């Protein structure tokens, strides 16, 4: 094979390797970049995080509703204590959820969240939230989990949000992956006593 052809083949091979490496690098970078994009823009109903509540409030009132779901792999009962609260733009709101471990052993969960309508995500700020950390509950343990939030007064200047009167904050708890791996092939058993108690508590929490 001529020397020039060998050099060309080597250059092509190196280029292909570089392309593959670059694609792998981009795939790892895509997740944090996408997460950053969602947090900045509120895309998909992604909420914002803030350390302080604005000092100013507007007269416009928003109804914030609360929703709760649990992935089937996590043996918990999870429900909001209140269906909804009303807050002015810029006013701090506070809500609580109740979680109970229905399993016969400790389990750990992590919450994901979003708001609807999705376009309100960029204006919905949380100052404190149980979703920032993993939550571990002992067998039968019940915990009250709070979330502190406000609707950014900047929403009043956005004509695209002029029709928004109600914002729904939704949480879904998932089983922690490490928790699943600790007990391979063994699912947490739900006791009938815990299931019955959780059902009674859920009825009381929303009445």
Steps between C-alpha positions, in 0.01 A plus 500: 500500500648839405629714787259782417202267520616374842525857630154580366351191662667586832366855483150373428522254790616771739218726383242228560640434848481871573137511384408205724675652803332832433157340476554316830609824666195684368269226626634545854483878475148498360332405830635786715462745212138396450437528874651849502289600201182376672578684823577828325203495264246300701472263204263211563373659819839492674487723806765740625692517828547816707661579834276792596146618435457830311418798717223613268160345433238561236124507530446213259410179681595151384346171609776242551371144494694194620529156347680186619593171333718202593685267265382137546849388606486723809266358768389838637179687544546867409241777496470878548354624829309770314351507152594861424608835643470853368797737486570840351789542259814532712333369816653200673286187500537191716353155445548154647490145372467182706708193413475158666718195443265202454784249481629263765851646470659843451472646151640812337329721244586798284243746368486656155272794434356743251222755465216542253440691290861445395545865400466598867809300599742788450306711752436235767778511761563264790702622798480176704390158383521134605575423136853639538610188695439127515235400751538184709213360704504216750232225483163660564655843557301806398664834422368848431688659210480872434558719198542877512446692177400824329385614158750749358340845463662516155213282383281810511704654218479196272199524264534129420404423862208741522250213475656294781297497820577149628838328530523131589812376679547126447738261674577138417706289739728231358689222675866586546717284272750420776211393720382257232849357451539432873226238475539338155206283406311591818223757493391673817184343641207723583325413823121507509510706820714771340285505186182541707652773717629686194156494342343647811765773527458592134126547546554723804774709336280630217172540688 
